[in-house]
């Protein structure tokens, strides 16, 4: 990592080269491959809960354990699902995206994207 005093401002061209790089395209692909299906699944689960609460109140009032009904359990399940998704995303990012992002950050700090070089070309230099 470059010391803060040794850093210079990156140019718009450097950012464009980085954004157009194969590494960044792969980073976006990995991000979307997790986020899109997870978001869709959670929204389906959330709207199912809302629709059941609205149109099937007798089902949601079903006693499960003492005074605890199905609606309470499904509502609490929303919170559990949120925390689970957060944990899964953190693990996915650490394993799949952070190594690429770290490599790109180092290359940006070294201004390797200034010339539009790829990581393979930079490794040979």
TINU-127737 format. One line per field, with one value per residue: residue in one letter; residue number from 1; x, y, z of N, C-alpha, C in turn. Coordinates in Angstrom, 2 decimals, padded with zeros to 5 digits. Atoms other than C-alpha are relative to their C-alpha. Layout:
# residues N
rest: (A|...)
nr: (NUM|...)
nc1: (X|...)
nc2: (Y|...)
nc3: (Z|...)
cac1: (X|...)
cac2: (Y|...)
cac3: (Z|...)
cc1: (X|...)
cc2: (Y|...)
cc3: (Z|...)
This chain:
# residues 125
rest: (X|X|X|X|X|X|X|X|X|X|X|X|X|X|X|X|X|X|X|X|X|X|X|X|X|X|X|X|X|X|X|X|X|X|X|X|X|X|X|X|X|X|X|X|X|X|X|X|X|X|X|X|X|X|X|X|X|X|X|X|X|X|X|X|X|X|X|X|X|X|X|X|X|X|X|X|X|X|X|X|X|X|X|X|X|X|X|X|X|X|X|X|X|X|X|X|X|X|X|X|X|X|X|X|X|X|X|X|X|X|X|X|X|X|X|X|X|X|X|X|X|X|X|X|X)
nr: (1|2|3|4|5|6|7|8|9|10|11|12|13|14|15|16|17|18|19|20|21|22|23|24|25|26|27|28|29|30|31|32|33|34|35|36|37|38|39|40|41|42|43|44|45|46|47|48|49|50|51|52|53|54|55|56|57|58|59|60|61|62|63|64|65|66|67|68|69|70|71|72|73|74|75|76|77|78|79|80|81|82|83|84|85|86|87|88|89|90|91|92|93|94|95|96|97|98|99|100|101|102|103|104|105|106|107|108|109|110|111|112|113|114|115|116|117|118|119|120|121|122|123|124|125)
nc1: (000.85|-000.76|000.14|000.89|-000.72|-000.57|001.08|000.43|001.36|000.13|000.66|001.21|-000.39|-000.41|001.23|000.66|-000.76|000.28|001.39|000.10|-000.91|000.60|000.15|001.17|001.16|000.16|000.46|001.43|000.71|000.09|000.91|001.38|000.41|000.50|001.00|001.27|000.88|000.30|001.00|001.27|000.51|000.47|001.22|001.10|000.28|000.60|001.35|000.83|000.38|000.95|001.25|000.66|000.51|001.12|001.09|000.24|-000.24|000.33|-001.18|-001.06|000.41|-000.12|-000.87|-001.05|-000.55|000.61|000.60|-000.82|000.69|-000.79|-000.38|-001.15|-001.17|-000.42|-000.54|-001.35|-000.79|-000.51|-001.23|-001.00|-000.41|-000.86|-001.32|-000.60|-000.46|-001.17|-001.12|-000.35|-000.65|-001.36|-000.83|-000.16|-000.90|-001.36|-000.58|000.12|-000.16|-001.05|-001.32|-000.04|000.06|-001.29|-000.95|000.31|-000.36|-001.45|-000.34|000.39|-000.96|-001.26|000.33|-000.17|001.10|-000.23|-000.37|000.97|-000.62|000.72|-000.80|-001.02|-001.04|-000.67|-000.84|-001.19|-000.80)
nc2: (-001.17|-001.24|-000.89|-001.10|-001.17|000.31|000.21|-001.11|000.18|000.77|-000.73|000.66|001.04|001.19|000.64|000.63|001.21|001.00|000.43|000.81|001.15|001.33|000.24|-000.71|000.69|001.23|-000.42|-000.31|001.26|000.75|-000.74|000.18|001.41|000.22|-000.98|000.07|001.08|-000.16|-001.06|000.53|000.97|-000.68|-000.76|000.96|000.40|-001.15|-000.26|001.12|-000.32|-001.12|000.48|000.88|-000.84|-000.78|000.78|001.26|-000.25|001.18|000.86|-000.63|000.09|001.39|000.17|000.99|000.39|-000.88|-001.18|-000.37|000.43|000.12|-001.35|-000.44|000.78|-000.43|-001.35|000.15|000.62|-001.07|-000.49|001.07|000.03|-001.16|000.26|001.10|-000.55|-000.82|000.90|000.66|-000.99|-000.28|001.15|-000.02|-001.11|000.30|001.10|-000.11|-001.34|-000.79|000.14|-000.77|-001.42|-000.35|-000.08|-001.20|-001.17|-000.13|-000.45|-001.42|-000.79|-000.02|-000.67|000.94|-000.17|-001.23|000.37|000.97|001.32|001.05|000.53|000.85|-000.87|-000.64|001.01|000.20|-001.22)
nc3: (000.00|000.10|-001.15|000.34|000.50|001.30|000.97|000.85|000.47|001.23|001.08|000.51|000.96|-000.77|-000.47|001.15|000.35|-001.04|000.16|001.22|-000.10|-000.17|-001.43|-000.49|000.58|-000.79|-001.32|000.12|000.27|-001.26|-000.88|000.48|-000.10|-001.36|-000.43|000.73|-000.46|-001.42|-000.12|000.51|-000.97|-001.20|000.30|000.09|-001.38|-000.67|000.52|-000.44|-001.38|000.04|000.60|-000.97|-001.09|000.49|000.58|-000.71|-001.43|-000.82|000.06|-000.80|-001.41|-000.44|-001.17|000.22|-001.30|-001.00|000.62|001.16|001.21|001.22|000.42|-000.81|000.42|001.33|-000.16|-000.55|001.07|000.86|-000.62|000.11|001.40|000.25|-000.57|000.76|001.28|-000.28|-000.24|001.26|000.87|-000.52|000.35|001.45|000.36|-000.46|000.80|001.45|000.57|-000.63|000.61|001.25|-000.36|-000.58|001.11|000.78|-000.79|000.07|001.34|000.11|-000.77|000.75|001.26|001.12|000.94|000.73|001.36|000.49|000.02|-000.73|-001.08|000.58|000.54|-001.13|-000.60|000.85|000.00)
cac1: (000.00|001.29|001.99|-000.59|002.04|003.32|-000.06|-001.11|-004.56|-005.60|-006.69|-010.10|-008.31|-006.79|-010.21|-011.64|-008.83|-009.42|-013.17|-012.65|-010.14|-010.89|-010.38|-013.08|-015.49|-014.89|-015.39|-018.75|-019.76|-018.96|-020.80|-023.90|-023.87|-024.41|-026.49|-029.11|-030.35|-030.11|-032.10|-034.76|-035.06|-035.33|-037.91|-040.04|-039.80|-040.61|-043.61|-044.88|-044.87|-046.66|-049.24|-049.92|-050.32|-052.76|-054.78|-054.45|-054.70|-056.31|-053.26|-050.91|-052.93|-052.30|-050.88|-047.59|-046.26|-048.37|-049.31|-046.69|-048.37|-047.13|-047.10|-044.69|-042.37|-042.38|-041.81|-038.83|-037.68|-037.32|-034.70|-032.91|-032.85|-031.35|-028.52|-027.94|-027.69|-025.24|-023.01|-023.16|-022.26|-019.30|-017.99|-018.59|-016.84|-013.85|-013.35|-014.38|-014.14|-011.65|-008.55|-009.41|-010.28|-007.03|-005.00|-006.80|-006.27|-002.53|-002.36|-004.25|-001.89|001.07|-000.63|-000.43|-003.77|-002.35|-000.89|-003.81|-001.62|-003.11|-001.94|-000.09|001.78|002.55|003.94|006.35|007.55)
cac2: (000.00|003.43|005.76|008.56|011.26|009.46|009.26|011.37|011.87|009.38|010.71|010.04|008.03|005.73|005.11|004.42|001.95|000.22|000.10|-001.39|-004.00|-007.72|-007.77|-005.17|-006.91|-010.16|-008.34|-006.98|-010.43|-012.07|-009.32|-009.61|-013.42|-013.22|-010.08|-010.55|-014.05|-013.28|-010.07|-011.79|-014.64|-012.27|-010.06|-013.10|-014.22|-010.70|-010.19|-013.67|-012.63|-009.34|-011.05|-013.77|-011.12|-009.21|-011.93|-014.93|-013.55|-016.75|-018.71|-016.21|-016.48|-020.22|-021.01|-022.84|-022.85|-021.44|-017.88|-017.76|-017.83|-018.43|-014.69|-013.96|-016.78|-015.71|-012.08|-013.07|-015.19|-011.97|-010.75|-014.10|-014.09|-010.59|-011.58|-014.81|-012.95|-010.51|-013.34|-015.13|-011.92|-011.18|-014.71|-014.47|-011.09|-012.24|-015.37|-014.26|-010.50|-009.08|-010.65|-009.06|-005.73|-005.74|-006.43|-003.65|-001.20|-001.93|-001.51|001.79|003.03|002.12|003.87|000.74|001.60|004.91|003.23|000.85|-002.16|-005.45|-007.32|-009.79|-006.98|-005.30|-008.59|-008.85|-005.28)
cac3: (000.00|-000.88|002.03|002.22|001.62|-001.51|-003.22|-006.15|-007.55|-010.17|-013.52|-015.07|-017.77|-015.14|-013.67|-017.14|-017.93|-014.60|-015.21|-018.67|-017.43|-017.43|-013.67|-013.05|-015.41|-013.50|-010.20|-011.34|-012.63|-009.30|-007.39|-009.54|-009.47|-005.72|-005.32|-008.04|-007.10|-003.38|-003.78|-005.87|-003.36|-000.41|-002.12|-002.95|000.68|001.93|-000.37|000.48|004.14|003.36|001.14|003.70|006.39|004.21|002.52|004.85|008.38|009.66|008.48|010.13|013.38|013.56|017.01|016.81|020.37|023.20|022.24|019.48|016.08|012.55|011.76|014.61|013.54|009.89|010.93|013.06|010.13|008.14|010.62|010.64|006.84|006.78|009.11|007.19|003.87|005.43|006.66|003.31|001.46|003.74|003.16|-000.60|-000.82|001.22|-000.88|-004.33|-004.70|-002.20|-003.80|-007.16|-005.55|-003.57|-006.71|-008.57|-005.70|-005.68|-009.43|-009.22|-006.51|-008.73|-011.66|-013.81|-015.37|-016.61|-019.66|-019.95|-019.20|-018.11|-015.02|-017.24|-018.98|-015.65|-014.31|-017.26|-016.84)
cc1: (000.90|-000.25|-000.86|000.71|000.57|-001.06|-000.22|-001.39|000.00|-000.76|-001.28|000.34|000.42|-001.23|-000.74|000.71|-000.27|-001.41|-000.17|000.85|-000.78|-000.24|-001.28|-001.28|-000.29|-000.53|-001.49|-000.82|-000.18|-000.95|-001.44|-000.47|-000.47|-001.20|-001.34|-000.86|-000.38|-001.09|-001.36|-000.61|-000.54|-001.28|-001.21|-000.44|-000.70|-001.44|-000.95|-000.50|-001.06|-001.35|-000.75|-000.60|-001.26|-001.20|-000.28|000.22|-000.32|001.17|001.10|-000.32|000.13|001.01|001.00|000.51|-000.55|-000.72|000.78|-000.68|000.95|000.49|001.21|001.26|000.50|000.59|001.41|000.93|000.56|001.32|001.13|000.54|000.93|001.40|000.73|000.55|001.25|001.23|000.45|000.71|001.42|000.94|000.27|000.99|001.43|000.67|000.10|000.34|001.18|001.39|000.15|000.03|001.33|001.06|-000.24|000.39|001.52|000.44|-000.37|001.00|001.35|-000.18|000.25|-001.12|000.19|000.31|-000.98|000.56|-000.86|000.91|001.09|001.16|000.78|000.94|001.27|000.92|000.97)
cc2: (001.24|000.85|001.20|001.22|-000.21|-000.15|001.25|-000.32|-000.77|000.82|-000.72|-001.12|-001.28|-000.74|-000.69|-001.28|-001.11|-000.56|-000.90|-001.27|-001.30|-000.30|000.65|-000.64|-001.28|000.33|000.31|-001.27|-000.80|000.67|-000.27|-001.44|-000.35|000.89|-000.18|-001.18|000.11|001.05|-000.49|-000.97|000.69|000.79|-000.91|-000.41|001.14|000.24|-001.15|000.26|001.11|-000.47|-000.94|000.79|000.74|-000.87|-001.34|000.18|-001.22|-001.00|000.56|-000.06|-001.40|-000.09|-001.13|-000.54|000.96|001.15|000.47|-000.54|000.00|001.37|000.52|-000.74|000.42|001.42|-000.03|-000.64|001.03|000.54|-001.02|-000.06|001.15|-000.23|-001.12|000.50|000.84|-000.88|-000.70|000.97|000.30|-001.14|-000.03|001.08|-000.32|-001.06|000.33|001.37|000.78|-000.20|000.80|001.49|000.47|000.16|001.26|001.27|000.22|000.50|001.47|000.89|000.10|000.63|-000.90|000.14|001.26|-000.28|-001.00|-001.41|-000.99|-000.52|-000.92|000.84|000.65|-000.99|-000.24|001.21|000.06)
cc3: (000.00|001.24|-000.39|-000.59|-001.40|-001.09|-000.84|-000.51|-001.31|-001.03|-000.41|-000.98|000.74|000.52|-001.15|-000.42|001.02|-000.17|-001.22|000.06|000.20|001.48|000.55|-000.54|000.76|001.40|-000.01|-000.22|001.29|000.99|-000.40|000.13|001.40|000.29|-000.70|000.48|001.47|000.21|-000.47|001.01|001.26|-000.26|-000.14|001.40|000.75|-000.46|000.34|001.42|000.02|-000.54|000.93|001.14|-000.42|-000.37|000.69|001.50|000.88|-000.01|000.91|001.50|000.56|001.14|-000.28|001.33|001.05|-000.71|-001.24|-001.26|-001.21|-000.50|000.73|-000.47|-001.39|000.04|000.57|-001.03|-000.98|000.55|-000.13|-001.43|-000.33|000.53|-000.74|-001.34|000.21|000.20|-001.29|-000.95|000.47|-000.37|-001.50|-000.43|000.39|-000.88|-001.48|-000.56|000.58|-000.62|-001.31|000.31|000.58|-001.09|-000.82|000.76|-000.06|-001.37|-000.22|000.74|-000.72|-001.38|-001.22|-001.02|-000.85|-001.47|-000.61|-000.06|000.76|001.09|-000.52|-000.54|001.12|000.68|-000.78|000.07|001.16)
